Amino acid sequence: MVQGSRLDRLEDSRFKEVKRLKKKQLPHQLHWYLKQDYFSEELLGIHRFQIENFQRICTEAFLLFEKATQKILDEKRLNEFSIPPFFEECIYHSWNNRDKHPFLLGRFDVNGGLKNNDAKIIEFNADTCSTLPETVLWQDLQHQQLPLGNSQFNNLSHDIGEILLKLKHKISHDEPFILGSSFGYKEDILNVNTILDIGHENGFKSFYVNLEEVIFSHEEGILYEINGEYQIADIWFKMIPWDWMFTDEPQLAKDLSAIIRKDLCTVLNPAYAALWQNKKFLAYITRHFPNDYIAETFIEKPLLQEFVTKPHYGRLGENIEIKGKETTLSKGDYAHQDRVYQRFHPLEQDREEYYYQTGIFYTDKPSALNLRTQENLIITDDCEFMSHFII
């Protein structure tokens, strides 16, 4: 059924409702999400030119990330981005050997671009980005309910597989292993297993263990015990932030630095993702590479009527404050961190007062689009996930 009166001033056909999918129709990877009242039963239609614009600005942004990273490394300025001295050599090594330590995936969060507003990138989830099962699996299942001829922008599984295949060709033995780990939260495990499933489809043996079960050896690399024997991992995919290691488990960061510098294991996302995750990096880009697609970000409080303050390593929309005509603040665990300041670019809102944020997954190219929506000017972990189709 076509839904009208959703996004203000957009044609009725922008929203289509599909039938609620039942548990028996879903792969087991999505069962947990059904309990969260998380999935929307509507899909938003996005014009092809809008998707092409999202792709363009994210491609341009990623190129700037690469240029800015090279400049920071050339000028030896990693200390300005909360990178501990003992980890700097690891970042240099992984960056200078990106064929062995490639970037796997991240998600650009974009405000605007769905109406006539300019699209602005406000963040890059470069280290431990989530929404993988819902993007890879749920969007496809909902999309299958639309009439033939509809399409979506969703190549994420294929593009991740292509990067893993390139790594596979660099492994000298016939049975490469990819190990996945997290802190053990259910959602994190499901996100990690999405990557492991893609690895399995591309010829890897894959296995999941929580972080405390992983063994880190300066001589052998990264291992785990299975059936009384120790298996060496060729690739370790982690949902464990680099910045958490720097502050809470520096010995783990030191062990990984030694393993990476010896090329004993490929860790994804690579060490230089810690730099990209830091929002001070966005302020560096604003200063040295001014552009029209990343929201202006500053280290010092700007002379702006409306701006946003964010913790430099914050996640999940926590501890964000929007200052303008009214002040909006979210709670969280990052209040103790240094802040950055960003020009305020509002989310687009529908007549039912839901706000919309676009996520563009980036591998070595723009790979997929998803949407999150919430009755809140700050999108948090309590949002609703929405699929899309191309008009």
N, C-alpha and C positions, 0 to 999 in steps of 0.2 A: 504494500500500500504506500502511496506517495504521501509524504508528510509536508504540510505547508506551515507557514508562520513560525519558522524556527529562526534562522539567521535573518536579521532585519535587512530589508531591501534586496534580498536574494530570491531568485525564482523558486517556486514551490518544489521543483524537481531536484533541488539540491539535497533533500533528505529522502531516503527510502527506508521503510521498515521491513524487516525480515522476521520470519518465525523464530521463536526462542528455540535454540538447539538444546536437546536433551543430553543428559550425561552419557547415555548409551551410544549417542552419535559422535562422541568426542574421543580423541586419543587420551590416554591416561595422563599425559602431560598437562592437560587443561582442567582436570577434575578439581584440583585445589582452588582454581580461580572461580569456579561456579559458586563456591561458598562465600565469596567476598562481595557479592552484589556489585560487580566490577564492570561487566561487559554491557555495552549498550546494544539494544536491538535495532538501532538505526545506523545507517551508513550515510556519510556525507559525500555528496558529489563535488569533486574538485575539477575545475577546468584544466585542460591539458596545458594551456599557457601558464597557469599558476604553478603547476607541478614543474614545468620547465624552468620557471623562475626560481623555485626552491632549489632545484638541481644546480642552477647557475651560481647562485650566491654561496651555496655550500662548497662547490668546487673552487670558487675564488677564495673562500675563507680558508680552505685546507691548504691551498697554495701559499697563502699568507702565513699559516702556521708553520709550514716548512721553511719559508724565508726567514721568519722571525727566530725560529729555533737555530738555524745556522748562524745568524747574527749573534745571538746570545752565546752560543758555544765559541764562536770565533773571538768574542770579546771577554770570554771567561766570566760570565755574570750569573752563573747558576745560583750563587749564594743569595741573590736578590729574590729567589722564588722558593724559599724554604726547602731547598735541596741540601741535605747534610753533606759536609765535605767528603765523608767516606763513600758517598754514592755517586759523586760526580764522574769518576772515571767510568763507571758502569753506563751512565747516560751517554758519554762520549762514544763508548764502544758500541752500544746498541744502535746509536744514530749513524755512526760511520760504517756499520755493517748491516744495513737495513734489509739486504737480501736474505740474511739469516735471522734477523729480528724484525720482521715486518709488523706494521700496524694492522691489527685484525679488524676491529670495528669500533665505532663510536656513534654517538647520536647528537646531532645539533638540535637544540631547542630553539624554535623560531616563533616570534610573536608577529601577528599580522600576516598579510598575503592571501587571505581567504576572501576578502572583499576587494575594495579598491585601495586598501592601505598598503604601504610599503612593508615588505617582509624584512624583519631584523633578527639576526642571530643574537641570542642573549647568553647562551652557554654552549659549551661542548662537553658532553659526558664522554670523556676520552679514556677513562681507566676501567671502570666497572659498570658500564651502562647496562640497564635492564630492559624490560618489555620485549624480550626475545620470543618467548613462546606465543604471546598474543599476536606479535607481528608476523611471525613465520607461519603459525598454525591457525589461530583464530580468524585472522583477516581472510585467509584463503577459504576457510569453511563458510564464513558468512558470504563471501563474494560468490561462491558457487550457487547460492540461492537466488541471485539476480538473473534476469533474462540473459540469454546468450548475446554476445556482442559487447557486454560491459567488460571493462578491464580495470586493473589497478596497478599502482607503481609499487612492486614488491618483488625484488630480485635478491633479497637478502640471503636466503639459503644458498642459492647458486653462487653468489659473489664470495661469500665466506668459504664455500667449498673450493673455489678457484684458488684462493690464497693458501688454503691448507694443502691443496694438490701441489702447488709450487714448492712448499716446504717439504712435502713428501719426497719429491724428486731429489732433494738435497740430502736425504737420509741414506746412509750407505747399506742398510740391511733391508730385508724384504718384509718385515713385520713391524712397522713403526707403531709406537704407542703414544696416545695422547691422554694425559691425566687431567682431570678436572677437580677443582677444590673450591670450597667456600667455608664460611663460618658455621654452616649447617642449618641456616634458616631455610624453611621450605621453599620460599620464592627464589632464593639464591640458587638452591639446588636445581630447581626447574630451569632457570636461566642457563646454568652451566651445562646441564644435560642437553639442552638444545644445541649447544656447540658440539658436544660429544656425539650426538646423533648425526650431525652433519659430517663430523670427522669419520664416523663409522661408514657412512654412505660413500665416502671418498677413499676407502681402503685402509683406514687406521683401526687398530684395536684400541678401544676406549674404556676408561674406568673412572669412577667417581669415588673420592674419599674426602672426608672433612679435613681441614687444615691440620689438626692435631695428629693425624695419622700419616702425614707426609714426612719423609726423611730427606734431609738436605745434607749432601756430602760434597766437600770441596774436591774430592778425588773422583767420585763417580757421577755426581749430578743430583738429580731429583728422583727419588725412589718411593715405592710403596710395597708393602708386604701383602701377598695374596697366596693363600694355601701354603703358608710356611716358606715361601720363596720370595725373593726380592726382585721386583721388576723395575728396570730403569725406564723413565719417561723420556721420550724424545721431545715432546711438547708438554708444557704445563699451562693450562688455561685456568686463571684464578678469578674469583669474585672477591678478592681481598685487596683493598686499596693500598697503593704504594705509600700514600701519606699516613695511613694508619700504622704501617710498619715503621716509618721514620720516627713516630712519636711513641708508639706503644711496644713495638718489637724491633728495635734497631738491630739486634743480633740477627734476626731473620733477614733484614735488608742487607746486612753485611754478607751473610752466607749466600744470598741470591746474587749479590754483586760478584762474588768470586766465581760462582757457577756460570753466570752469564758471560763474564769476561774470558773464561776458558772455553766458551761455546760448548759446554757440556749439555745444555738444554736450552730450548727456545721457550721463553716465558712470554705469555700473551695476557694482556697487552704489554708491550715492551716497556723498558725502563723510562724512555723519554715521554711516555704517556703521563708520567707524574708531573712533568712540566706543563703539559697541555691541560691537565685537570685543574691546575691552579689558576684562579680567576685574575691573579696579578698578571698572568700572561696576556689576557685580553687588554689590560691597561697598557702593557708594553706595545701591543699591536696598535692601539689607538695613538700612542705617542710617536711611534717610528714608522708605521705603515697606515696612515689615515685612509679610510675607505668608506663606502656607502652601504655595506651589508652587515657589518658587525656593530652592534650597539656600542656607542662610545663609552669607554670604561676608564676610571681614574683611580689613582692611589689616594689623592687628596680630595676632600669634599669639594664638589664643583659649585660654581655659581649658577645653579639651575633652579627653576621653580619646582620642577618635578624630577626626582631621581630615586634610584633604588640602592640600598646598601645590602651587601652580601658577604658572608664569610668566605675567605679565599679558597677553602677546600670543602665548602658546604655541599650537601646533597639533599635530595628529596624535597626541595623547596623549604628547608628548615632555616630558621633564624634570618629570614628575609624581611626587610622593612621598606615599604613604599612610602615616600614622603611627597606630598602634593597638597591638593585641596583638603584631602583627608589622609590620615596615616593608617596604613595597614601593616600588620606585623604577624609573622608566623613564629611559633615556638620551635624548639629543637635542641640538639646537642652540640651546636657549633658556636654558641654565643661567645666563647672565650677566644675565638680566632681573630686574626687581623681582618679588616674589612676592605672591600673595594666599593666604589661608587659607580653607578651606571645610569646613563640617560634613560628615563622611563619611556618605554614603548608599550602601550597598553595591549592587553589581549583583546581579541574580538569577542563580542558578546551577542547572544541571540535574545529574542523577545521574552524568553523564559528566564533570562538572567543567568544563563550558563556561559562561562568563558571557555575559549578554545585555544589550545596550543598545539602546534605542529611539531612532530619529531621527524628529522631526516637522518636515517642511518647512513653512515659513510664507512666504506671499507677501503678500497683503493679508488673508489668512485661513489657517487650517490647511489644507494642501493634499495631504499625502501622509505615509505612514508607511513606514519601513524598519527593518531590524534588522541589527545587527552582533554577531558572536559570536566568542569567543576563549577559549583556555585560560589566561587571564591576568586578574587583577583590574583591570588598566588596559587599556582597549581602545586599540590602536595601529593603525598602517597595515598590520600583519600579520594583521588580523582576517579573518573570513569573512563574506560578505554573505548574508543570509537574507531571502527573501520571506515574505509573510504572506497569510492569508485571514481573512475575518470569520466567526466562528462564529454 
